[in-house]
Amino acid sequence: MKPLTTSPDIVVLFSGGLDSLLTAKLLQRQGLSVRCWHAFSPFFGKPRARDFWRATYGLDVHTEDVGEAFAAMLRQGPSHGFGKVLNPCVDCKIHLLRRAKIYMESVGAQALASGEVPGQRPMSQRRDVMRVIAREAGVADILVRPLGAGLLEPSMPERKGLVDRSRLASISGRGRAGQFALAARFGITEIPTPAGGCRLTDRENARRYWPLLTRPGEPTSADFDLANLGRQFWARDGETRFWLCVGRNKEDNEGLAQAAKSGDALLFLRDMPGPTALARDGAHWPSGILLRAAKLTAFRSPRAVAGGEAAAVCVKTGEKERTLAAEPEHVVFFEGPPSFDLVHDERRRRFPPQNL
């Protein structure tokens, strides 16, 4: 096997799951120099696992942030439509392959590989759709799918001899027996958990994201990161909408403090334990609405509720800080995310289902 530091022969789209791991190993076993390309966004990816993947599996992994591009895709609506929730699976794969091709060319590799298995996923891994994806991504002549290669037409890298087709696999369907057998053959004892955990396939996350996609303005990748944190609350005053995120635990509180940007307001209790809350653009909120946010923040502190009187809630905007006396109150002005049924119906009206 060639050293990890050499210029790669082939770049593997690497999610961190078993399929992409096996794909990399099948190619490494042929003596090819493999560079793994791991994309991440607010919806998927584990960039901090790069060192673990190298130490555990001997993989050379490059990570790339694709969050802004995915935020843009959601804003405009994917050209091939959504799945059952907010998952733009076909457009997602097309975009990832396009980005991976750019990276492949930048490092002088000769081909791309992905861990797709025919028939494994109903939206993006049907054989007809796989052909559409490769064609629209502009990678039909350089893409190898080693796990299902024996069931697919030979790719250009196979026909030219870069990749030995006879040493690839013929796995299909949603079962995992073929993958587990291959992992055992390769001596892989630490089986990674499935990497298909895209947040856009989850109904609760769809409820969190939908208000961002329907309010005025254009949500950014950082906005979707924020929507992943804490309890989400929204309020409306005329045409203006107010977004409040309230931490549920220490990790949320730290994340909200780090997520604050210029113009945001951080709220926290001065004299007792309690949540941190982030009011997006809170520096510009009317004082009455900011007080309601402070009351809701205090309501999420058991100590403040048990005290039975107004709590001191600090409001920090940039370097400025002031204190509000806020009685703990479940403020009906702020509402939680919409129901999934509402999200589903509105999504279908805004973005009708598409046919490939």
N, C-alpha and C positions, 0 to 999 in steps of 0.2 A: 504494500500500500504506500502511495506517495505521501510525503509529509504534509501536514495540514497547512503549512505556510506557502506551498507552491501555488502558482496560478491555477485555478480549477479547470478541469475539462468540462464539467457540467454543473449547473446550478439547480438545486432542488428546492421547490417551494416547501417550506418546513413549518408545520403548525405546532409541532411538539407532541402530536399524538402518535399512536403506534403505526398508522399507515405511512406517514411521512418518514418516520424513523426506519421502517423496513425498506422504503424506497431508497433512502440514502445508503443503507447497508447492502442492498442488492447491487447497487452501482459500485460501491467501494470494493465489493468482493470480486469485481471484474478488473480491479487495478486502476480504476478511474479516480482522478482527484476530484473530490466532491466539495462544493461550497453550499451550505444551506442558507436559504434566504427566508428570514422570519419577519412577517409584517405584523404590526400591531396598531390598535386604534382604541377608542373608548369602548368598543364592542367586542373585541377579541384580541388575543395575543398575550404573551408572557415574556416581555423583553428581559426581565431580570433573571430568567432561567438560563440565559446563554451560557454562563460558566458551568452550571450544573450539566447541561447537555454535553458540553465538551469533556468535562471530567468523567461523566458516567458512560457516555456512548462514543467518545472519541470523535465528535463532530465539530467541524469548523462552521460557526454560525454567524451570519451578519444580520443585524436587526434594522428595520426601517419603519418609521412612523408614517402611516398612511391615513391618519385620522381626519385631516382637513379634506382630503379628497372624498372620504366616505361621508362626511357631514354634507358636502356639496351634493353628493349623489342622493342623499335622503331629502334634501331641500327641494330638488327639482323632480324627484321621483325617478326610480330606475326604469330604463327603457324596456326591460323585459319583465317589469312588474315585481310585486312582492309575493312571498309565500303566504302561509296561513297567518303570520303575525306581521312583523315589519322587516322581515328578512329578504333582502334583494339578492338571493343566492347566485343567480346567473350573472347579473351585472358585477357582483362581488368577485366572482372567479375571473371574469374578463378583465376587470381592473387589476387584480393581483398579478395575472399573467403579463399584462402590459408593463407593469412596474418591474416585475422580475426580469423581463426581457431587457429593459433598459439597464438594469444592474448587470445582467449577464454580459451584455455588450461592453460595459465599462470595465469588466475584469478580464475580458478576452476569452470567456468560455465559449464552447461550441454548441451547447444545447441546454434545454430546460427539462426538468422532470417534475412530475407531481404525483401525489399518492392517491389519486382518484381510482375508485373501484367501480366498474360498471354495475349499475343497479343498486348501489348502496344508498344513495339519497334520491328521493323522488323528483326533486326539482332540478338539480344541477348535474346529476350523474346518470341520467338516461343516455344511451349511446347517441341518439340523434342530437340531444342538447350538448353533449360533450364535443361533437363536431362543430356545432354553432359557436360554442365558446372559443375553441381553438382558432376558428376562422376569424371571428370578430376581434380577438386579441392579437391577431397577426402572428401567431406562433405555430400554425399548423405544420410548418416544415421543420420545426426544431423541437417539438414537444414529445417527450417520452412518458408513458404511463406504465411503469414497470410492474405494478401489482396485477394489472389486468391485461398486460401486453399480449399474451397468448390468445386472447379473445377479441383483439382489436386488429385493425389493419396495421401492417408494419410502418413505423414512423421513419422519417428520413434518417435520423441518427442510427437507426437499426439497419436500414438498407445500405447505408454507407460504411457500416462496420465499426462505427464509434462505440456502439452498444451491442453486445452479443445477445440477440433475441432468445436464443436457446436457453439462456441462463436466467431469464425473467420468469414471472409467475403468471398464472391464469386464474385469478381470484375474481369472483363476481358475487353480487347479492349483499344482503344486509347482515348475514351471519359473520362471525369472527373466527370460525374454526381455522380457516386457511391462514389468517394472519398469525394466530397463536402457534400453529404448527411451524410457520416460517421463523417466528421469534425463537422457538425452542431449537430449531436447526442452527440458528446463528448464535445460540448461547445467551440470548437476551433474557435475563432473569428479572430485571426491574422494568416491568411493563408500564408504560405511561398511561395515564387515564385518557379516555377519549377527548380529543381536542376540538370536538364540534360544538363546544359550549358558547356559541355566539349569543351575546345578550339580546340581539335583535329577534331571536326565535322565541323569547320568553314573554308571556303575556304581561307579567307585572312590569317588566322593563319597558314594554310598549306603552303602557300607561304613563310611565315616567317621561318618556321621550316625546309623546304626542303633543303635549302643550308647547314644547319648544318648536315643533314643526308648524304650529298653527298660530303662533303669536306673531305680531309684526317684527320685522327684522330677520336677519339670517343667522341661525345658530351655528356656532363654531365647534370645533372638536373639544375645546375647553368647556363649552357649555354642556356637551354630552357627558364629559368627565364629571362635571358637577352634578348632573342628574343621576349619576350612579351613587351619590353619597347621601346618607341620612334619610330623613322623612321629607317628602316633597309637598309644598303647599303653594297654591296659586290664589290670587285675588284679582278682581277687576273693579275699576272705578271709571265708568264711561268707556273710552277706548283704550285706556291705559291698563296694563296688566303688571302685577307685582309677583315676583318669584322669591320664595323663602325656603331655605333648606335648613333643617334642624337635625343636629347630630343625635345618633342613638347610643353611641358608645365612644370610648376614648379614640379609637381608630377614626371614626367619622369626624370627631371634633378636630383632630390633627389634620385630617384631609381638608376639611372646610377652611381651616386657618391658612393652609398652604394654597388653597384655590382662590383666595380673595385677590381681586385685581383692583386697579384704580377705579374709584367710583362705587365700589361695593361697601357694605357695612357689615361688620362682625358684631354679633350680640352675644354676651355671656354674663352670667351672674357674678356679681362682685364679691359677695360674702359667703357663698356656699357652693357646694358641688352642683353641677347642672350641665346642660348641653351648650355647645357652641352653635350659633345659627348664622347663616350667611344670607343677607338680603342683596340679591343681585341689583346693582345700580342703586343701592339703598341710600347713598349720599344725596340722592335727588328725590327721595320719597317725601311726601307731605308728613309733617310731624305727627298727625293723628294716625296715619297708617303705620308709621314706624313704632308708635306706642302700642298699637295692636300686635305688631310683630314681637315686641318685648313681652307683652302679656302671654302670648302663646309660647315663647321661649321659657318663661318662668313656669308655665303650666307643665312643662315637660321635666321639671325638677321636683322629685318627691319631697325634698326638704322644703322647698318654697311653698308647695301646696300645703304641707303639714303646718307650716308657720301661720297660715291663715291671715296674712297681711301682705302689703305691698313689698316686693323684693327689689333690691337695687340691681338693675340690669345695665351693664356698660354697653355703650354703642361706640364702636371704633371705626372711623373712616380715615384711612391713611394714617397720618400721625396724630390726628385729632381724636379725642375721646371725651365722651360725656356720659352722665348717668341718668337713667330714667327710673322713676318709682312706678313699678308695674305690678298690679295684682295678678296672680296666676289665673289665667282664664282660657278656656277652650274657645277661641275666637271663631265664630261661624263665618266671619268675613273671609277668612282663609280656608280654602277647601283642599282636600287631597286630590290626587290625580283622577281623571275621569275613569269610568268603568271600561273594561276591555270591549264590551259590546258596543259602546259608543265609539271607541277608537276604531273598531273594526268597520262599523257602518260608515263613519266619516272617511276613513282611508279608502274604502271602495268607491265612494263618490268622488274623492279628489284624484285618486289614482286607480282607474278601472283596470281589471285584470287584463294582461296582455298575452297574446299567443306568439310563440316563437316562429 
